[in-house]
Amino acid sequence: MTDRKLALETWESLFRAQHELFAAMAADFDDTAITQAEYDVLLTVVRAPEMTARLRDVTTNMLISQPSVSRLVDRMVARGLIEKCPDPQDGRGALIRATEEGARAFRAVATVHGRSIAERMSRLDDEELHALRELTQKLRGL
């Protein structure tokens, strides 16, 4: 059986590390064409085949509620970062496609943000990074 005190201390440490890293990396989005939330949407969409993803897949990858994702997507459509169209395979669903402008804005931020992530994660060696990835995937049930 897991030691309860150790489990709580580990959870708190993991939570605080994530919070501190997330807060520090928020600066990566200062003076950029897209917000951190928009970047998260575009991350899923740009990496998908033909830069197109189902809205439900975008929602699954976000850390905000479905209604919040829908409002964010609508704002991004209005700004010309993405296009939204019906999903031919799911009459109730929608497909989200990155526009050239959205993909360009994503790539500009991704370069800076990727360097920032690599720099902060460089406190760990490759073996530790592999172990951390495996442990967090295990916690997520993957």
N, CA, C and O atoms as CSV, one atom per row, in Angstrom:
chain,resi,resn,atom,element,x,y,z
A,1,MET,N,N,0.847,-1.192,0.000
A,1,MET,CA,C,0.000,0.000,0.000
A,1,MET,C,C,0.885,1.246,0.000
A,1,MET,O,O,1.928,1.278,0.653
A,2,THR,N,N,0.461,2.259,-0.734
A,2,THR,CA,C,1.208,3.502,-0.842
A,2,THR,C,C,1.189,4.256,0.480
A,2,THR,O,O,0.167,4.322,1.163
A,3,ASP,N,N,2.337,4.820,0.822
A,3,ASP,CA,C,2.461,5.661,2.006
A,3,ASP,C,C,1.672,6.948,1.753
A,3,ASP,O,O,2.008,7.721,0.856
A,4,ARG,N,N,0.629,7.170,2.544
A,4,ARG,CA,C,-0.270,8.309,2.322
A,4,ARG,C,C,0.455,9.648,2.437
A,4,ARG,O,O,0.245,10.533,1.608
A,5,LYS,N,N,1.296,9.806,3.443
A,5,LYS,CA,C,2.020,11.063,3.638
A,5,LYS,C,C,2.947,11.324,2.444
A,5,LYS,O,O,3.024,12.446,1.943
A,6,LEU,N,N,3.636,10.295,2.002
A,6,LEU,CA,C,4.527,10.431,0.847
A,6,LEU,C,C,3.724,10.781,-0.403
A,6,LEU,O,O,4.155,11.613,-1.201
A,7,ALA,N,N,2.571,10.159,-0.578
A,7,ALA,CA,C,1.722,10.446,-1.735
A,7,ALA,C,C,1.290,11.910,-1.728
A,7,ALA,O,O,1.328,12.568,-2.768
A,8,LEU,N,N,0.882,12.427,-0.573
A,8,LEU,CA,C,0.454,13.827,-0.479
A,8,LEU,C,C,1.610,14.792,-0.729
A,8,LEU,O,O,1.448,15.792,-1.428
A,9,GLU,N,N,2.772,14.495,-0.158
A,9,GLU,CA,C,3.939,15.351,-0.370
A,9,GLU,C,C,4.363,15.358,-1.838
A,9,GLU,O,O,4.729,16.398,-2.384
A,10,THR,N,N,4.308,14.194,-2.462
A,10,THR,CA,C,4.677,14.087,-3.875
A,10,THR,C,C,3.694,14.843,-4.748
A,10,THR,O,O,4.092,15.552,-5.672
A,11,TRP,N,N,2.399,14.691,-4.455
A,11,TRP,CA,C,1.377,15.415,-5.209
A,11,TRP,C,C,1.600,16.922,-5.085
A,11,TRP,O,O,1.562,17.644,-6.081
A,12,GLU,N,N,1.832,17.389,-3.865
A,12,GLU,CA,C,2.030,18.825,-3.660
A,12,GLU,C,C,3.253,19.310,-4.437
A,12,GLU,O,O,3.210,20.376,-5.053
A,13,SER,N,N,4.336,18.542,-4.415
A,13,SER,CA,C,5.544,18.926,-5.128
A,13,SER,C,C,5.295,18.963,-6.637
A,13,SER,O,O,5.724,19.895,-7.316
A,14,LEU,N,N,4.602,17.950,-7.159
A,14,LEU,CA,C,4.281,17.902,-8.582
A,14,LEU,C,C,3.392,19.082,-8.967
A,14,LEU,O,O,3.634,19.743,-9.977
A,15,PHE,N,N,2.374,19.342,-8.170
A,15,PHE,CA,C,1.444,20.438,-8.435
A,15,PHE,C,C,2.174,21.780,-8.423
A,15,PHE,O,O,1.981,22.604,-9.317
A,16,ARG,N,N,3.012,21.998,-7.409
A,16,ARG,CA,C,3.730,23.277,-7.302
A,16,ARG,C,C,4.742,23.445,-8.442
A,16,ARG,O,O,4.898,24.542,-8.978
A,17,ALA,N,N,5.425,22.359,-8.809
A,17,ALA,CA,C,6.379,22.438,-9.918
A,17,ALA,C,C,5.661,22.820,-11.207
A,17,ALA,O,O,6.117,23.693,-11.946
A,18,GLN,N,N,4.538,22.163,-11.469
A,18,GLN,CA,C,3.767,22.467,-12.674
A,18,GLN,C,C,3.286,23.912,-12.658
A,18,GLN,O,O,3.387,24.615,-13.663
A,19,HIS,N,N,2.767,24.352,-11.525
A,19,HIS,CA,C,2.255,25.717,-11.407
A,19,HIS,C,C,3.373,26.747,-11.623
A,19,HIS,O,O,3.191,27.720,-12.354
A,20,GLU,N,N,4.511,26.531,-10.994
A,20,GLU,CA,C,5.629,27.472,-11.112
A,20,GLU,C,C,6.178,27.517,-12.535
A,20,GLU,O,O,6.479,28.594,-13.049
A,21,LEU,N,N,6.312,26.348,-13.177
A,21,LEU,CA,C,6.797,26.315,-14.554
A,21,LEU,C,C,5.799,26.990,-15.496
A,21,LEU,O,O,6.186,27.752,-16.382
A,22,PHE,N,N,4.518,26.702,-15.296
A,22,PHE,CA,C,3.475,27.286,-16.129
A,22,PHE,C,C,3.485,28.807,-15.994
A,22,PHE,O,O,3.395,29.518,-16.995
A,23,ALA,N,N,3.594,29.304,-14.777
A,23,ALA,CA,C,3.612,30.751,-14.547
A,23,ALA,C,C,4.844,31.391,-15.182
A,23,ALA,O,O,4.748,32.455,-15.793
A,24,ALA,N,N,5.999,30.742,-15.037
A,24,ALA,CA,C,7.227,31.288,-15.611
A,24,ALA,C,C,7.157,31.330,-17.133
A,24,ALA,O,O,7.641,32.277,-17.753
A,25,MET,N,N,6.564,30.320,-17.727
A,25,MET,CA,C,6.506,30.259,-19.186
A,25,MET,C,C,5.401,31.130,-19.774
A,25,MET,O,O,5.339,31.305,-20.991
A,26,ALA,N,N,4.539,31.672,-18.941
A,26,ALA,CA,C,3.505,32.584,-19.441
A,26,ALA,C,C,4.151,33.782,-20.138
A,26,ALA,O,O,3.564,34.360,-21.053
A,27,ALA,N,N,5.350,34.152,-19.708
A,27,ALA,CA,C,6.069,35.275,-20.319
A,27,ALA,C,C,6.420,35.001,-21.779
A,27,ALA,O,O,6.664,35.935,-22.543
A,28,ASP,N,N,6.449,33.714,-22.176
A,28,ASP,CA,C,6.732,33.374,-23.571
A,28,ASP,C,C,5.679,33.965,-24.511
A,28,ASP,O,O,5.926,34.100,-25.710
A,29,PHE,N,N,4.517,34.315,-23.981
A,29,PHE,CA,C,3.412,34.788,-24.803
A,29,PHE,C,C,3.224,36.303,-24.738
A,29,PHE,O,O,2.309,36.851,-25.352
A,30,ASP,N,N,4.104,36.974,-23.986
A,30,ASP,CA,C,4.056,38.434,-23.945
A,30,ASP,C,C,4.405,38.972,-25.333
A,30,ASP,O,O,5.353,38.503,-25.964
A,31,ASP,N,N,3.659,39.928,-25.792
A,31,ASP,CA,C,3.929,40.600,-27.075
A,31,ASP,C,C,3.940,39.632,-28.265
A,31,ASP,O,O,4.715,39.816,-29.203
A,32,THR,N,N,3.090,38.606,-28.230
A,32,THR,CA,C,2.962,37.698,-29.369
A,32,THR,C,C,1.584,37.881,-29.998
A,32,THR,O,O,0.708,38.534,-29.429
A,33,ALA,N,N,1.410,37.299,-31.169
A,33,ALA,CA,C,0.147,37.442,-31.907
A,33,ALA,C,C,-0.959,36.567,-31.331
A,33,ALA,O,O,-2.131,36.770,-31.648
A,34,ILE,N,N,-0.605,35.593,-30.486
A,34,ILE,CA,C,-1.609,34.680,-29.932
A,34,ILE,C,C,-1.415,34.529,-28.428
A,34,ILE,O,O,-0.317,34.709,-27.902
A,35,THR,N,N,-2.504,34.195,-27.754
A,35,THR,CA,C,-2.456,33.965,-26.316
A,35,THR,C,C,-2.020,32.526,-26.035
A,35,THR,O,O,-1.930,31.703,-26.946
A,36,GLN,N,N,-1.754,32.241,-24.780
A,36,GLN,CA,C,-1.371,30.897,-24.398
A,36,GLN,C,C,-2.507,29.904,-24.683
A,36,GLN,O,O,-2.240,28.788,-25.129
A,37,ALA,N,N,-3.734,30.278,-24.442
A,37,ALA,CA,C,-4.871,29.399,-24.724
A,37,ALA,C,C,-5.017,29.161,-26.225
A,37,ALA,O,O,-5.297,28.042,-26.653
A,38,GLU,N,N,-4.829,30.211,-27.024
A,38,GLU,CA,C,-4.894,30.043,-28.473
A,38,GLU,C,C,-3.772,29.131,-28.965
A,38,GLU,O,O,-3.971,28.320,-29.869
A,39,TYR,N,N,-2.602,29.271,-28.366
A,39,TYR,CA,C,-1.480,28.393,-28.698
A,39,TYR,C,C,-1.857,26.940,-28.435
A,39,TYR,O,O,-1.553,26.064,-29.245
A,40,ASP,N,N,-2.517,26.678,-27.308
A,40,ASP,CA,C,-2.922,25.307,-26.974
A,40,ASP,C,C,-3.872,24.740,-28.016
A,40,ASP,O,O,-3.750,23.572,-28.387
A,41,VAL,N,N,-4.815,25.544,-28.495
A,41,VAL,CA,C,-5.721,25.092,-29.561
A,41,VAL,C,C,-4.910,24.794,-30.814
A,41,VAL,O,O,-5.045,23.724,-31.407
A,42,LEU,N,N,-4.072,25.736,-31.213
A,42,LEU,CA,C,-3.291,25.573,-32.436
A,42,LEU,C,C,-2.292,24.416,-32.332
A,42,LEU,O,O,-1.961,23.802,-33.346
A,43,LEU,N,N,-1.817,24.115,-31.147
A,43,LEU,CA,C,-0.899,22.984,-30.954
A,43,LEU,C,C,-1.549,21.695,-31.434
A,43,LEU,O,O,-0.925,20.920,-32.158
A,44,THR,N,N,-2.783,21.461,-31.043
A,44,THR,CA,C,-3.503,20.264,-31.472
A,44,THR,C,C,-3.812,20.317,-32.962
A,44,THR,O,O,-3.645,19.321,-33.666
A,45,VAL,N,N,-4.258,21.463,-33.443
A,45,VAL,CA,C,-4.704,21.591,-34.829
A,45,VAL,C,C,-3.523,21.515,-35.799
A,45,VAL,O,O,-3.588,20.783,-36.786
A,46,VAL,N,N,-2.459,22.251,-35.537
A,46,VAL,CA,C,-1.318,22.290,-36.461
A,46,VAL,C,C,-0.624,20.936,-36.543
A,46,VAL,O,O,-0.110,20.573,-37.602
A,47,ARG,N,N,-0.599,20.193,-35.460
A,47,ARG,CA,C,0.050,18.876,-35.461
A,47,ARG,C,C,-0.795,17.789,-36.116
A,47,ARG,O,O,-0.282,16.714,-36.424
A,48,ALA,N,N,-2.067,18.050,-36.329
A,48,ALA,CA,C,-2.968,17.058,-36.924
A,48,ALA,C,C,-2.751,17.004,-38.437
A,48,ALA,O,O,-2.270,17.969,-39.032
A,49,PRO,N,N,-3.111,15.866,-39.064
A,49,PRO,CA,C,-2.997,15.776,-40.529
A,49,PRO,C,C,-3.768,16.911,-41.200
A,49,PRO,O,O,-4.902,17.216,-40.829
A,50,GLU,N,N,-3.134,17.524,-42.188
A,50,GLU,CA,C,-3.716,18.637,-42.931
A,50,GLU,C,C,-4.112,19.801,-42.027
A,50,GLU,O,O,-4.989,20.592,-42.377
A,51,MET,N,N,-3.470,19.906,-40.873
A,51,MET,CA,C,-3.726,20.979,-39.899
A,51,MET,C,C,-5.212,21.083,-39.582
A,51,MET,O,O,-5.762,22.179,-39.473
A,52,THR,N,N,-5.859,19.916,-39.433
A,52,THR,CA,C,-7.288,19.848,-39.166
A,52,THR,C,C,-7.542,18.836,-38.055
A,52,THR,O,O,-7.051,17.708,-38.107
A,53,ALA,N,N,-8.310,19.247,-37.050
A,53,ALA,CA,C,-8.631,18.361,-35.928
A,53,ALA,C,C,-10.107,18.499,-35.579
A,53,ALA,O,O,-10.731,19.523,-35.856
A,54,ARG,N,N,-10.643,17.472,-34.978
A,54,ARG,CA,C,-12.023,17.543,-34.495
A,54,ARG,C,C,-12.073,18.444,-33.266
A,54,ARG,O,O,-11.153,18.454,-32.448
A,55,LEU,N,N,-13.152,19.191,-33.152
A,55,LEU,CA,C,-13.320,20.072,-31.996
A,55,LEU,C,C,-13.241,19.264,-30.701
A,55,LEU,O,O,-12.657,19.732,-29.723
A,56,ARG,N,N,-13.813,18.070,-30.677
A,56,ARG,CA,C,-13.781,17.264,-29.452
A,56,ARG,C,C,-12.352,16.878,-29.072
A,56,ARG,O,O,-12.050,16.741,-27.886
A,57,ASP,N,N,-11.451,16.696,-30.074
A,57,ASP,CA,C,-10.047,16.394,-29.772
A,57,ASP,C,C,-9.342,17.620,-29.191
A,57,ASP,O,O,-8.515,17.505,-28.287
A,58,VAL,N,N,-9.680,18.782,-29.719
A,58,VAL,CA,C,-9.128,20.030,-29.169
A,58,VAL,C,C,-9.585,20.178,-27.720
A,58,VAL,O,O,-8.780,20.480,-26.839
A,59,THR,N,N,-10.864,19.967,-27.478
A,59,THR,CA,C,-11.427,20.100,-26.133
A,59,THR,C,C,-10.768,19.120,-25.166
A,59,THR,O,O,-10.475,19.481,-24.026
A,60,THR,N,N,-10.535,17.889,-25.606
A,60,THR,CA,C,-9.912,16.867,-24.760
A,60,THR,C,C,-8.520,17.291,-24.319
A,60,THR,O,O,-8.108,17.000,-23.197
A,61,ASN,N,N,-7.791,17.980,-25.197
A,61,ASN,CA,C,-6.419,18.370,-24.890
A,61,ASN,C,C,-6.311,19.664,-24.089
A,61,ASN,O,O,-5.226,20.020,-23.629
A,62,MET,N,N,-7.407,20.357,-23.924
A,62,MET,CA,C,-7.377,21.631,-23.206
A,62,MET,C,C,-7.648,21.423,-21.722
A,62,MET,O,O,-8.251,20.427,-21.323
A,63,LEU,N,N,-7.205,22.355,-20.927
A,63,LEU,CA,C,-7.412,22.288,-19.482
A,63,LEU,C,C,-8.531,23.219,-19.037
A,63,LEU,O,O,-8.588,23.630,-17.878
A,64,ILE,N,N,-9.421,23.548,-19.972
A,64,ILE,CA,C,-10.567,24.384,-19.646
A,64,ILE,C,C,-11.833,23.653,-20.081
A,64,ILE,O,O,-11.761,22.666,-20.813
A,65,SER,N,N,-12.975,24.127,-19.640
A,65,SER,CA,C,-14.245,23.452,-19.907
A,65,SER,C,C,-14.626,23.535,-21.386
A,65,SER,O,O,-14.139,24.391,-22.124
A,66,GLN,N,N,-15.509,22.624,-21.797
A,66,GLN,CA,C,-15.969,22.585,-23.191
A,66,GLN,C,C,-16.610,23.902,-23.621
A,66,GLN,O,O,-16.305,24.390,-24.710
A,67,PRO,N,N,-17.490,24.497,-22.807
A,67,PRO,CA,C,-18.052,25.790,-23.236
A,67,PRO,C,C,-16.974,26.870,-23.413
A,67,PRO,O,O,-17.068,27.701,-24.317
A,68,SER,N,N,-15.962,26.855,-22.555
A,68,SER,CA,C,-14.876,27.828,-22.680
A,68,SER,C,C,-14.082,27.599,-23.958
A,68,SER,O,O,-13.687,28.554,-24.628
A,69,VAL,N,N,-13.847,26.331,-24.299
A,69,VAL,CA,C,-13.142,26.008,-25.546
A,69,VAL,C,C,-13.963,26.489,-26.735
A,69,VAL,O,O,-13.412,27.066,-27.673
A,70,SER,N,N,-15.269,26.259,-26.709
A,70,SER,CA,C,-16.127,26.689,-27.823
A,70,SER,C,C,-16.070,28.200,-28.013
A,70,SER,O,O,-15.983,28.681,-29.143
A,71,ARG,N,N,-16.119,28.947,-26.921
A,71,ARG,CA,C,-16.039,30.419,-27.030
A,71,ARG,C,C,-14.665,30.843,-27.558
A,71,ARG,O,O,-14.568,31.746,-28.389
A,72,LEU,N,N,-13.605,30.188,-27.071
A,72,LEU,CA,C,-12.252,30.492,-27.531
A,72,LEU,C,C,-12.124,30.213,-29.026
A,72,LEU,O,O,-11.572,31.027,-29.766
A,73,VAL,N,N,-12.629,29.072,-29.468
A,73,VAL,CA,C,-12.582,28.718,-30.887
A,73,VAL,C,C,-13.338,29.758,-31.712
A,73,VAL,O,O,-12.850,30.187,-32.758
A,74,ASP,N,N,-14.500,30.162,-31.265
A,74,ASP,CA,C,-15.267,31.184,-31.994
A,74,ASP,C,C,-14.484,32.496,-32.101
A,74,ASP,O,O,-14.507,33.142,-33.149
A,75,ARG,N,N,-13.801,32.891,-31.042
A,75,ARG,CA,C,-12.979,34.116,-31.089
A,75,ARG,C,C,-11.812,33.947,-32.074
A,75,ARG,O,O,-11.452,34.878,-32.794
A,76,MET,N,N,-11.233,32.744,-32.089
A,76,MET,CA,C,-10.114,32.489,-33.000
A,76,MET,C,C,-10.576,32.481,-34.457
A,76,MET,O,O,-9.844,32.927,-35.341
A,77,VAL,N,N,-11.776,31.982,-34.710
A,77,VAL,CA,C,-12.354,32.036,-36.057
A,77,VAL,C,C,-12.517,33.498,-36.457
A,77,VAL,O,O,-12.153,33.881,-37.569
A,78,ALA,N,N,-13.056,34.308,-35.571
A,78,ALA,CA,C,-13.269,35.727,-35.856
A,78,ALA,C,C,-11.949,36.452,-36.135
A,78,ALA,O,O,-11.912,37.399,-36.920
A,79,ARG,N,N,-10.879,36.008,-35.497
A,79,ARG,CA,C,-9.561,36.632,-35.692
A,79,ARG,C,C,-8.831,36.082,-36.917
A,79,ARG,O,O,-7.766,36.581,-37.278
A,80,GLY,N,N,-9.398,35.056,-37.558
A,80,GLY,CA,C,-8.779,34.494,-38.761
A,80,GLY,C,C,-7.653,33.510,-38.480
A,80,GLY,O,O,-6.858,33.218,-39.373
A,81,LEU,N,N,-7.569,32.993,-37.257
A,81,LEU,CA,C,-6.515,32.037,-36.907
A,81,LEU,C,C,-6.885,30.607,-37.291
A,81,LEU,O,O,-6.015,29.796,-37.609
A,82,ILE,N,N,-8.180,30.309,-37.259
A,82,ILE,CA,C,-8.669,28.979,-37.598
A,82,ILE,C,C,-9.982,29.104,-38.356
A,82,ILE,O,O,-10.624,30.154,-38.352
A,83,GLU,N,N,-10.368,28.006,-39.010
A,83,GLU,CA,C,-11.669,27.899,-39.660
A,83,GLU,C,C,-12.415,26.768,-38.983
A,83,GLU,O,O,-11.800,25.811,-38.511
A,84,LYS,N,N,-13.711,26.864,-38.931
A,84,LYS,CA,C,-14.552,25.841,-38.307
A,84,LYS,C,C,-15.598,25.408,-39.329
A,84,LYS,O,O,-16.267,26.238,-39.946
A,85,CYS,N,N,-15.726,24.094,-39.494
A,85,CYS,CA,C,-16.722,23.586,-40.437
A,85,CYS,C,C,-17.322,22.297,-39.882
A,85,CYS,O,O,-16.741,21.680,-38.990
A,86,PRO,N,N,-18.476,21.887,-40.401
A,86,PRO,CA,C,-19.105,20.658,-39.908
A,86,PRO,C,C,-18.210,19.444,-40.162
A,86,PRO,O,O,-17.490,19.392,-41.159
A,87,ASP,N,N,-18.262,18.483,-39.265
A,87,ASP,CA,C,-17.519,17.233,-39.410
A,87,ASP,C,C,-18.394,16.274,-40.223
A,87,ASP,O,O,-19.462,15.877,-39.758
A,88,PRO,N,N,-17.958,15.897,-41.426
A,88,PRO,CA,C,-18.790,15.030,-42.256
A,88,PRO,C,C,-19.003,13.636,-41.660
A,88,PRO,O,O,-19.935,12.933,-42.047
A,89,GLN,N,N,-18.145,13.238,-40.723
A,89,GLN,CA,C,-18.275,11.926,-40.093
A,89,GLN,C,C,-19.078,11.969,-38.807
A,89,GLN,O,O,-19.431,10.925,-38.259
A,90,ASP,N,N,-19.372,13.173,-38.320
A,90,ASP,CA,C,-20.122,13.327,-37.077
A,90,ASP,C,C,-21.001,14.568,-37.223
A,90,ASP,O,O,-20.525,15.697,-37.104
A,91,GLY,N,N,-22.281,14.343,-37.480
A,91,GLY,CA,C,-23.202,15.449,-37.737
A,91,GLY,C,C,-23.285,16.470,-36.623
A,91,GLY,O,O,-23.636,17.622,-36.877
A,92,ARG,N,N,-22.973,16.081,-35.392
A,92,ARG,CA,C,-23.024,17.019,-34.263
A,92,ARG,C,C,-21.682,17.694,-34.024
A,92,ARG,O,O,-21.610,18.674,-33.282
A,93,GLY,N,N,-20.621,17.188,-34.638
A,93,GLY,CA,C,-19.277,17.685,-34.375
A,93,GLY,C,C,-18.828,18.732,-35.373
A,93,GLY,O,O,-19.533,19.057,-36.328
A,94,ALA,N,N,-17.645,19.245,-35.127
A,94,ALA,CA,C,-17.056,20.255,-36.004
A,94,ALA,C,C,-15.583,19.941,-36.207
A,94,ALA,O,O,-14.933,19.341,-35.351
A,95,LEU,N,N,-15.073,20.359,-37.353
A,95,LEU,CA,C,-13.651,20.281,-37.640
A,95,LEU,C,C,-13.054,21.673,-37.507
A,95,LEU,O,O,-13.679,22.674,-37.859
A,96,ILE,N,N,-11.840,21.713,-36.996
A,96,ILE,CA,C,-11.123,22.972,-36.845
A,96,ILE,C,C,-9.880,22.883,-37.722
A,96,ILE,O,O,-9.116,21.922,-37.628
A,97,ARG,N,N,-9.680,23.880,-38.572
A,97,ARG,CA,C,-8.526,23.896,-39.470
A,97,ARG,C,C,-7.748,25.188,-39.245
A,97,ARG,O,O,-8.326,26.273,-39.186
A,98,ALA,N,N,-6.444,25.058,-39.121
A,98,ALA,CA,C,-5.599,26.241,-38.971
A,98,ALA,C,C,-5.521,26.981,-40.299
A,98,ALA,O,O,-5.359,26.365,-41.352
A,99,THR,N,N,-5.635,28.281,-40.244
A,99,THR,CA,C,-5.402,29.103,-41.427
A,99,THR,C,C,-3.900,29.307,-41.559
A,99,THR,O,O,-3.141,28.995,-40.641
A,100,GLU,N,N,-3.480,29.823,-42.685
A,100,GLU,CA,C,-2.050,30.126,-42.852
A,100,GLU,C,C,-1.597,31.123,-41.783
A,100,GLU,O,O,-0.514,30.995,-41.211
A,101,GLU,N,N,-2.447,32.116,-41.529
A,101,GLU,CA,C,-2.120,33.113,-40.502
A,101,GLU,C,C,-1.985,32.456,-39.134
A,101,GLU,O,O,-1.060,32.772,-38.385
A,102,GLY,N,N,-2.898,31.545,-38.801
A,102,GLY,CA,C,-2.841,30.856,-37.518
A,102,GLY,C,C,-1.616,29.968,-37.404
A,102,GLY,O,O,-0.959,29.942,-36.364
A,103,ALA,N,N,-1.305,29.236,-38.474
A,103,ALA,CA,C,-0.130,28.356,-38.459
A,103,ALA,C,C,1.148,29.177,-38.332
A,103,ALA,O,O,2.071,28.785,-37.618
A,104,ARG,N,N,1.204,30.309,-39.019
A,104,ARG,CA,C,2.377,31.179,-38.954
A,104,ARG,C,C,2.553,31.739,-37.532
A,104,ARG,O,O,3.663,31.761,-37.001
A,105,ALA,N,N,1.448,32.189,-36.925
A,105,ALA,CA,C,1.514,32.722,-35.557
A,105,ALA,C,C,1.936,31.625,-34.582
A,105,ALA,O,O,2.728,31.865,-33.671
A,106,PHE,N,N,1.401,30.425,-34.779
A,106,PHE,CA,C,1.772,29.299,-33.921
A,106,PHE,C,C,3.268,29.009,-34.033
A,106,PHE,O,O,3.950,28.875,-33.017
A,107,ARG,N,N,3.781,28.911,-35.259
A,107,ARG,CA,C,5.199,28.580,-35.446
A,107,ARG,C,C,6.112,29.639,-34.830
A,107,ARG,O,O,7.161,29.311,-34.275
A,108,ALA,N,N,5.718,30.895,-34.927
A,108,ALA,CA,C,6.540,31.971,-34.356
A,108,ALA,C,C,6.660,31.826,-32.844
A,108,ALA,O,O,7.743,31.988,-32.282
A,109,VAL,N,N,5.559,31.525,-32.197
A,109,VAL,CA,C,5.576,31.356,-30.742
A,109,VAL,C,C,6.201,30.013,-30.362
A,109,VAL,O,O,6.911,29.918,-29.361
A,110,ALA,N,N,5.939,28.982,-31.155
A,110,ALA,CA,C,6.437,27.637,-30.830
A,110,ALA,C,C,7.960,27.602,-30.744
A,110,ALA,O,O,8.520,26.878,-29.921
A,111,THR,N,N,8.618,28.367,-31.574
A,111,THR,CA,C,10.081,28.404,-31.549
A,111,THR,C,C,10.579,28.939,-30.205
A,111,THR,O,O,11.447,28.336,-29.574
A,112,VAL,N,N,10.035,30.053,-29.782
A,112,VAL,CA,C,10.434,30.673,-28.512
A,112,VAL,C,C,9.995,29.788,-27.340
A,112,VAL,O,O,10.774,29.531,-26.423
A,113,HIS,N,N,8.758,29.333,-27.378
A,113,HIS,CA,C,8.214,28.531,-26.284
A,113,HIS,C,C,8.962,27.196,-26.168
A,113,HIS,O,O,9.234,26.731,-25.061
A,114,GLY,N,N,9.287,26.592,-27.289
A,114,GLY,CA,C,10.043,25.335,-27.271
A,114,GLY,C,C,11.405,25.506,-26.619
A,114,GLY,O,O,11.833,24.661,-25.832
A,115,ARG,N,N,12.085,26.596,-26.945
A,115,ARG,CA,C,13.382,26.888,-26.309
A,115,ARG,C,C,13.210,27.091,-24.805
A,115,ARG,O,O,14.023,26.615,-24.013
A,116,SER,N,N,12.163,27.791,-24.422
A,116,SER,CA,C,11.887,28.058,-23.016
A,116,SER,C,C,11.638,26.752,-22.255
A,116,SER,O,O,12.159,26.555,-21.157
A,117,ILE,N,N,10.841,25.871,-22.848
A,117,ILE,CA,C,10.566,24.580,-22.215
A,117,ILE,C,C,11.856,23.788,-22.082
A,117,ILE,O,O,12.150,23.260,-21.010
A,118,ALA,N,N,12.630,23.700,-23.159
A,118,ALA,CA,C,13.877,22.930,-23.137
A,118,ALA,C,C,14.839,23.470,-22.080
A,118,ALA,O,O,15.501,22.705,-21.378
A,119,GLU,N,N,14.907,24.790,-21.977
A,119,GLU,CA,C,15.801,25.408,-20.991
A,119,GLU,C,C,15.387,25.038,-19.564
A,119,GLU,O,O,16.223,24.661,-18.742
A,120,ARG,N,N,14.105,25.151,-19.286
A,120,ARG,CA,C,13.631,24.851,-17.931
A,120,ARG,C,C,13.735,23.361,-17.607
A,120,ARG,O,O,14.031,22.985,-16.473
A,121,MET,N,N,13.493,22.531,-18.596
A,121,MET,CA,C,13.554,21.087,-18.379
A,121,MET,C,C,14.987,20.569,-18.369
A,121,MET,O,O,15.223,19.418,-18.002
A,122,SER,N,N,15.952,21.403,-18.767
A,122,SER,CA,C,17.348,20.971,-18.807
A,122,SER,C,C,17.931,20.748,-17.415
A,122,SER,O,O,19.058,20.269,-17.284
A,123,ARG,N,N,17.182,21.086,-16.391
A,123,ARG,CA,C,17.611,20.770,-15.023
A,123,ARG,C,C,17.632,19.263,-14.811
A,123,ARG,O,O,18.278,18.758,-13.893
A,124,LEU,N,N,16.914,18.553,-15.678
A,124,LEU,CA,C,16.860,17.094,-15.617
A,124,LEU,C,C,17.693,16.528,-16.763
A,124,LEU,O,O,17.714,17.095,-17.855
A,125,ASP,N,N,18.381,15.406,-16.517
A,125,ASP,CA,C,19.099,14.763,-17.617
A,125,ASP,C,C,18.116,13.886,-18.399
A,125,ASP,O,O,16.959,13.732,-18.007
A,126,ASP,N,N,18.591,13.317,-19.505
A,126,ASP,CA,C,17.700,12.538,-20.381
A,126,ASP,C,C,17.049,11.368,-19.654
A,126,ASP,O,O,15.871,11.083,-19.870
A,127,GLU,N,N,17.792,10.700,-18.808
A,127,GLU,CA,C,17.241,9.571,-18.051
A,127,GLU,C,C,16.111,10.036,-17.129
A,127,GLU,O,O,15.079,9.375,-17.022
A,128,GLU,N,N,16.313,11.170,-16.470
A,128,GLU,CA,C,15.276,11.718,-15.591
A,128,GLU,C,C,14.054,12.173,-16.388
A,128,GLU,O,O,12.917,11.995,-15.951
A,129,LEU,N,N,14.298,12.763,-17.565
A,129,LEU,CA,C,13.180,13.189,-18.410
A,129,LEU,C,C,12.350,11.985,-18.864
A,129,LEU,O,O,11.120,12.032,-18.842
A,130,HIS,N,N,13.022,10.914,-19.274
A,130,HIS,CA,C,12.301,9.697,-19.667
A,130,HIS,C,C,11.486,9.158,-18.492
A,130,HIS,O,O,10.326,8.780,-18.651
A,131,ALA,N,N,12.104,9.129,-17.321
A,131,ALA,CA,C,11.407,8.609,-16.131
A,131,ALA,C,C,10.208,9.490,-15.779
A,131,ALA,O,O,9.134,8.978,-15.465
A,132,LEU,N,N,10.385,10.805,-15.828
A,132,LEU,CA,C,9.289,11.714,-15.511
A,132,LEU,C,C,8.142,11.550,-16.508
A,132,LEU,O,O,6.975,11.507,-16.119
A,133,ARG,N,N,8.483,11.458,-17.797
A,133,ARG,CA,C,7.437,11.259,-18.812
A,133,ARG,C,C,6.673,9.962,-18.556
A,133,ARG,O,O,5.444,9.942,-18.615
A,134,GLU,N,N,7.391,8.888,-18.273
A,134,GLU,CA,C,6.739,7.598,-18.005
A,134,GLU,C,C,5.861,7.669,-16.763
A,134,GLU,O,O,4.752,7.135,-16.752
A,135,LEU,N,N,6.352,8.322,-15.721
A,135,LEU,CA,C,5.570,8.431,-14.488
A,135,LEU,C,C,4.315,9.269,-14.672
A,135,LEU,O,O,3.247,8.906,-14.179
A,136,THR,N,N,4.437,10.387,-15.380
A,136,THR,CA,C,3.250,11.218,-15.573
A,136,THR,C,C,2.237,10.536,-16.499
A,136,THR,O,O,1.030,10.696,-16.321
A,137,GLN,N,N,2.719,9.787,-17.474
A,137,GLN,CA,C,1.809,9.023,-18.336
A,137,GLN,C,C,1.107,7.944,-17.516
A,137,GLN,O,O,-0.081,7.684,-17.708
A,138,LYS,N,N,1.828,7.332,-16.623
A,138,LYS,CA,C,1.227,6.305,-15.763
A,138,LYS,C,C,0.143,6.930,-14.879
A,138,LYS,O,O,-0.928,6.348,-14.709
A,139,LEU,N,N,0.414,8.094,-14.324
A,139,LEU,CA,C,-0.577,8.787,-13.496
A,139,LEU,C,C,-1.825,9.142,-14.315
A,139,LEU,O,O,-2.942,9.128,-13.799
A,140,ARG,N,N,-1.616,9.460,-15.598
A,140,ARG,CA,C,-2.731,9.822,-16.477
A,140,ARG,C,C,-3.453,8.605,-17.035
A,140,ARG,O,O,-4.463,8.749,-17.724
A,141,GLY,N,N,-2.952,7.411,-16.746
A,141,GLY,CA,C,-3.596,6.195,-17.227
A,141,GLY,C,C,-3.285,5.888,-18.676
A,141,GLY,O,O,-4.048,5.181,-19.334
A,142,LEU,N,N,-2.189,6.401,-19.184
A,142,LEU,CA,C,-1.812,6.163,-20.601
A,142,LEU,C,C,-0.934,4.943,-20.727
A,142,LEU,O,O,-0.522,4.590,-21.832
